[in-house]
Amino acid sequence: MPPTLVDIAKRTNTSVSTVSRVLAGGAVAQRISAETRARVTAAAKAMGYRPNLLARGLRTRKSNTIALLVTDFANPWYGQIASLVEEGLHRHGYSMMLCNSGEDPVREAEYLQMLPQKGIDGMILVPLVRTRRALHEFIPPDLPLVILDRPISGISASVSSDEEQLAGILCDTLLRASVREVALVTGPSTIVTHRRRGEIVSRGFHVVARHEGPARIETGRQAFIKFGEGRHALPDAIVCTNNFLGQGVIETIAQIERPPIIACFDEIPMMHLLPLPIVCSIQDIPMLADAAVNLLLPQLTGESPRLQPVIVPARAVTNRAFQTRQSIRA
């Protein structure tokens, strides 16, 4: 049988309530003398005591668990975000529950209804739902919440990149490389990030072809095949609204003498090793993760600061093949 509070109280010659206060920690434990605290914690460790977290949660109405609900586990971008958010939460004594909506509104709705019933203390959400009203049909309005990547109007606790800057620096880099015509590969227009990036690129260039589909590698493959059909030449560049779409295009390009520039949002893995000219507009993932945790913490501790949306700047990166092409044109 695992040791109980009663067993520890008997060994330390203290009361069960004293043991409970010591092991609960925090301000309550500080009311007990240092000598008693040391004796109780030493005994608990020696006896292999493990607290019943479910019982503690029922008593304190806190689980010290935060849900992070993202839209696509398969995308390494979300893997990096999840890892950094977990590190930040852990430093403050919280554990993280990672969930995936799979870009499916039905599955997202199931998670949004279920997670508050699991006793989570708060949530960081990459949403598919587009309005505050629709979101609060699923989750209680007083649940500590941060919206990540895709802002929702009326929710001030949000963290995202500056989409105008993100797309603007990509367009500026292409213009300096003398790009005038592009083909555009976008994720679903129902998702604000894909729609907005496509709109900004369309303003800056003559779009000679476009393809829309799920933000997956297969969509990029399909797009490149479509762009090559019936055309004597490909455009100056193929612009993709995320890195998965870009990977699909890159994987499908055959050995052609003069490949187009591949431009995308978020970094292509090992792009510096690829012979194709590539430019990416990348988001500051560590800053996004830190800001999400920092916006959530005061809500968890009961503080009520005036929360403001956090907008994170981006930067462009290019590989050697792109730099070589640009220097030749110069």
C-alpha positions as CSV (number, residue, x, y, z in Angstrom):
1,M,0.0,0.0,0.0
2,P,1.3,3.5,-0.8
3,P,2.0,5.7,2.2
4,T,-0.8,8.1,3.3
5,L,-0.8,11.4,5.1
6,V,-1.8,9.4,8.2
7,D,1.4,7.3,7.9
8,I,3.6,10.4,7.6
9,A,1.9,12.0,10.6
10,K,2.6,8.9,12.7
11,R,6.2,8.8,11.7
12,T,6.8,12.5,12.4
13,N,4.6,12.7,15.5
14,T,2.5,15.5,13.9
15,S,-1.1,15.9,12.9
16,V,-2.6,14.9,9.6
17,S,-3.6,18.6,9.0
18,T,0.0,19.7,9.6
19,V,1.4,17.2,7.1
20,S,-1.2,18.2,4.6
21,R,-0.3,21.9,4.9
22,V,3.4,21.2,4.6
23,L,3.0,19.0,1.5
24,A,0.6,21.5,-0.1
25,G,3.4,24.1,-0.1
26,G,2.9,27.8,-0.7
27,A,1.8,30.3,1.8
28,V,0.0,27.7,3.9
29,A,3.2,25.7,4.5
30,Q,5.1,28.8,5.5
31,R,2.9,29.0,8.7
32,I,4.6,25.8,9.9
33,S,8.0,26.0,11.6
34,A,11.0,25.3,9.4
35,E,12.0,22.4,11.6
36,T,8.6,20.7,11.2
37,R,8.5,21.3,7.5
38,A,11.9,19.7,7.0
39,R,11.0,16.7,9.1
40,V,7.7,16.1,7.2
41,T,9.2,16.5,3.8
42,A,12.1,14.2,4.6
43,A,9.7,11.6,5.9
44,A,7.5,11.9,2.8
45,K,10.5,11.4,0.5
46,A,11.9,8.5,2.5
47,M,8.5,6.7,2.5
48,G,8.0,7.3,-1.3
49,Y,4.8,9.4,-0.8
50,R,3.1,10.6,-4.0
51,P,0.2,13.1,-3.7
52,N,-3.2,12.2,-5.1
53,L,-3.4,15.0,-7.7
54,L,-7.1,14.3,-8.5
55,A,-8.1,14.7,-4.8
56,R,-5.9,17.8,-4.6
57,G,-7.6,19.3,-7.7
58,L,-11.0,18.7,-6.3
59,R,-10.0,20.4,-3.0
60,T,-8.2,23.4,-4.5
61,R,-10.2,23.5,-7.8
62,K,-6.8,23.8,-9.6
63,S,-5.1,21.1,-11.7
64,N,-2.0,23.1,-12.7
65,T,-2.6,21.9,-16.2
66,I,-2.8,24.1,-19.3
67,A,-4.2,22.9,-22.6
68,L,-2.5,23.9,-25.9
69,L,-4.8,23.2,-28.8
70,V,-3.1,23.5,-32.2
71,T,-4.3,22.8,-35.7
72,D,-1.7,20.4,-37.2
73,F,0.7,18.2,-35.2
74,A,2.4,17.2,-38.5
75,N,3.7,20.7,-39.1
76,P,7.1,21.2,-37.3
77,W,6.2,24.8,-36.7
78,Y,3.6,23.7,-34.1
79,G,6.1,21.2,-32.7
80,Q,8.5,24.0,-31.9
81,I,5.8,26.2,-30.5
82,A,4.6,23.4,-28.3
83,S,8.0,22.6,-27.0
84,L,8.8,26.2,-26.0
85,V,5.4,26.8,-24.5
86,E,5.8,23.6,-22.4
87,E,9.2,24.8,-21.1
88,G,7.7,28.2,-20.2
89,L,4.8,26.7,-18.3
90,H,6.9,24.2,-16.5
91,R,9.1,26.9,-15.1
92,H,6.0,28.3,-13.4
93,G,4.8,25.0,-12.0
94,Y,2.3,24.1,-14.8
95,S,2.1,21.0,-16.9
96,M,0.8,21.0,-20.5
97,M,-1.9,19.0,-22.3
98,L,-1.3,19.0,-26.1
99,C,-4.3,18.6,-28.4
100,N,-4.7,18.7,-32.2
101,S,-7.7,19.8,-34.1
102,G,-6.3,18.6,-37.4
103,E,-7.8,21.8,-39.1
104,D,-11.2,20.1,-38.5
105,P,-13.9,22.5,-37.0
106,V,-15.9,19.5,-35.7
107,R,-12.9,18.1,-33.8
108,E,-12.0,21.6,-32.5
109,A,-15.5,22.0,-31.2
110,E,-15.2,18.6,-29.4
111,Y,-12.0,19.7,-27.7
112,L,-13.3,23.1,-26.8
113,Q,-16.3,21.5,-25.0
114,M,-14.3,18.7,-23.4
115,L,-11.2,20.4,-22.1
116,P,-12.9,22.7,-19.5
117,Q,-14.6,19.6,-18.2
118,K,-11.2,18.0,-17.7
119,G,-10.4,20.7,-15.1
120,I,-7.7,22.6,-17.0
121,D,-6.7,25.9,-15.5
122,G,-6.3,27.7,-18.8
123,M,-5.9,27.3,-22.5
124,I,-3.6,28.5,-25.4
125,L,-5.5,28.1,-28.6
126,V,-4.6,28.2,-32.3
127,P,-8.2,28.7,-33.5
128,L,-10.3,27.6,-36.4
129,V,-13.4,29.4,-34.9
130,R,-13.4,32.9,-36.2
131,T,-15.5,35.0,-33.7
132,R,-15.5,35.6,-30.0
133,R,-19.2,34.8,-29.8
134,A,-18.7,31.4,-31.6
135,L,-15.8,30.6,-29.3
136,H,-17.7,31.3,-26.1
137,E,-20.5,28.9,-27.2
138,F,-18.0,26.2,-26.3
139,I,-15.8,27.5,-23.4
140,P,-16.7,29.6,-20.4
141,P,-15.9,33.3,-20.8
142,D,-13.9,33.3,-17.5
143,L,-11.5,30.5,-18.5
144,P,-8.0,32.0,-18.8
145,L,-7.3,32.0,-22.5
146,V,-4.6,33.2,-25.0
147,I,-5.3,33.1,-28.8
148,L,-2.1,32.2,-30.7
149,D,-1.2,32.9,-34.3
150,R,-4.8,33.7,-35.6
151,P,-6.2,36.7,-33.7
152,I,-10.0,36.8,-33.0
153,S,-11.6,40.2,-32.9
154,G,-12.6,41.2,-29.4
155,I,-10.1,39.0,-27.6
156,S,-7.2,41.1,-26.4
157,A,-5.1,38.2,-25.0
158,S,-3.6,37.2,-28.3
159,V,-0.2,36.7,-29.8
160,S,0.6,36.7,-33.5
161,S,3.1,37.8,-36.1
162,D,2.6,41.0,-38.0
163,E,1.1,39.6,-41.2
164,E,1.6,42.8,-43.1
165,Q,5.3,42.8,-42.3
166,L,5.6,39.0,-42.7
167,A,4.3,39.2,-46.3
168,G,5.9,42.6,-47.0
169,I,9.5,41.5,-46.4
170,L,8.9,38.4,-48.6
171,C,7.5,40.6,-51.4
172,D,10.4,43.1,-51.0
173,T,12.9,40.3,-51.3
174,L,11.3,38.9,-54.4
175,L,11.1,42.4,-56.0
176,R,14.8,42.9,-55.4
177,A,15.3,39.6,-57.3
178,S,13.4,41.1,-60.3
179,V,10.4,38.9,-59.8
180,R,7.3,40.2,-61.5
181,E,5.1,37.1,-62.2
182,V,4.2,34.5,-59.5
183,A,2.1,31.4,-59.1
184,L,0.3,31.3,-55.7
185,V,-0.3,28.2,-53.6
186,T,-2.5,28.9,-50.6
187,G,-4.1,27.0,-47.7
188,P,-7.8,27.4,-47.1
189,S,-9.1,30.9,-47.5
190,T,-11.3,30.4,-44.4
191,I,-8.1,30.6,-42.3
192,V,-7.2,34.2,-41.8
193,T,-3.4,33.7,-42.1
194,H,-3.5,32.0,-45.5
195,R,-6.1,34.4,-46.8
196,R,-4.3,37.5,-45.7
197,R,-0.9,36.4,-47.0
198,G,-2.4,35.5,-50.4
199,E,-4.1,39.0,-50.6
200,I,-0.9,40.8,-49.8
201,V,1.1,38.8,-52.4
202,S,-1.6,39.4,-55.0
203,R,-1.3,43.1,-54.5
204,G,2.4,43.1,-55.2
205,F,2.7,40.8,-58.2
206,H,1.0,39.6,-61.4
207,V,-0.5,36.2,-60.3
208,V,-0.5,34.0,-63.4
209,A,-1.8,30.9,-61.6
210,R,-3.1,29.9,-58.2
211,H,-4.1,26.8,-56.3
212,E,-5.9,26.5,-53.0
213,G,-6.2,23.4,-50.8
214,P,-5.5,22.0,-47.3
215,A,-2.2,23.4,-45.9
216,R,-0.4,20.1,-46.5
217,I,2.5,18.8,-48.5
218,E,0.2,17.1,-51.0
219,T,-1.4,20.4,-51.9
220,G,2.0,21.8,-52.9
221,R,2.7,18.7,-55.1
222,Q,-0.7,19.1,-56.8
223,A,-0.1,22.8,-57.3
224,F,3.2,22.4,-59.1
225,I,1.8,19.7,-61.4
226,K,-1.1,22.0,-62.2
227,F,1.1,25.0,-62.9
228,G,3.3,23.1,-65.3
229,E,0.3,21.8,-67.4
230,G,-0.1,23.7,-70.7
231,R,2.6,26.4,-70.0
232,H,5.7,26.9,-72.0
233,A,7.5,28.4,-68.9
234,L,7.0,28.6,-65.2
235,P,6.6,32.1,-63.6
236,D,9.5,33.9,-61.9
237,A,8.5,32.5,-58.5
238,I,6.0,30.2,-56.8
239,V,4.8,31.7,-53.5
240,C,3.4,29.3,-50.8
241,T,1.4,30.5,-47.8
242,N,3.1,28.1,-45.4
243,N,6.2,25.8,-45.4
244,F,4.3,22.5,-45.9
245,L,3.0,23.8,-49.2
246,G,6.5,24.9,-50.1
247,Q,7.9,21.5,-49.3
248,G,5.3,19.8,-51.6
249,V,6.3,22.1,-54.5
250,I,10.0,21.5,-53.9
251,E,9.6,17.7,-53.8
252,T,7.8,17.7,-57.1
253,I,10.2,19.9,-59.1
254,A,12.1,17.8,-61.6
255,Q,15.6,18.6,-62.9
256,I,14.7,21.7,-64.9
257,E,17.3,24.0,-66.2
258,R,16.0,27.2,-64.6
259,P,13.7,26.5,-61.7
260,P,11.5,29.3,-60.3
261,I,12.2,30.9,-56.9
262,I,10.3,29.1,-54.2
263,A,9.0,31.7,-51.7
264,C,7.1,30.7,-48.6
265,F,6.1,31.6,-45.0
266,D,8.0,29.8,-42.3
267,E,11.3,28.0,-42.9
268,I,11.9,25.0,-45.1
269,P,13.9,22.3,-43.3
270,M,17.6,22.2,-44.5
271,M,16.8,24.8,-47.2
272,H,20.5,25.9,-47.1
273,L,21.4,22.5,-48.6
274,L,18.9,22.6,-51.5
275,P,20.1,23.7,-55.0
276,L,16.8,25.5,-55.7
277,P,16.6,29.3,-55.0
278,I,14.5,29.7,-51.8
279,V,13.4,32.6,-49.7
280,C,11.3,32.3,-46.5
281,S,9.7,34.9,-44.3
282,I,10.0,33.4,-40.8
283,Q,8.3,34.1,-37.6
284,D,10.1,34.5,-34.2
285,I,8.9,31.2,-32.6
286,P,10.6,31.7,-29.2
287,M,9.1,35.2,-28.9
288,L,5.6,33.9,-29.8
289,A,5.8,31.1,-27.2
290,D,7.1,33.4,-24.5
291,A,4.5,36.0,-25.1
292,A,1.7,33.4,-25.0
293,V,2.9,32.1,-21.6
294,N,3.4,35.6,-20.3
295,L,-0.2,36.7,-21.3
296,L,-1.7,33.6,-19.6
297,L,0.2,33.7,-16.3
298,P,-1.5,36.8,-14.8
299,Q,-4.9,35.4,-15.7
300,L,-4.0,32.1,-13.9
301,T,-2.9,33.9,-10.7
302,G,-6.1,36.0,-10.5
303,E,-4.5,39.3,-11.5
304,S,-6.5,41.5,-13.8
305,P,-4.1,43.6,-15.8
306,R,-5.1,45.4,-19.0
307,L,-4.2,42.7,-21.5
308,Q,-3.0,43.9,-25.0
309,P,-2.4,41.9,-28.1
310,V,1.2,41.1,-28.8
311,I,2.4,41.5,-32.4
312,V,5.8,39.8,-33.1
313,P,8.1,41.0,-36.0
314,A,9.4,38.6,-38.6
315,R,12.5,38.4,-40.9
316,A,13.4,37.0,-44.3
317,V,16.0,34.3,-44.9
318,T,17.5,33.1,-48.2
319,N,19.7,30.2,-49.3
320,R,22.8,30.2,-51.3
321,A,21.1,29.3,-54.6
322,F,18.8,32.4,-54.2
323,Q,21.8,34.6,-53.3
324,T,23.7,33.4,-56.4
325,R,20.8,34.1,-58.7
326,Q,20.3,37.5,-57.3
327,S,24.0,38.4,-57.6
328,I,24.0,37.3,-61.3
329,R,21.0,39.5,-62.0
330,A,22.7,42.4,-60.3
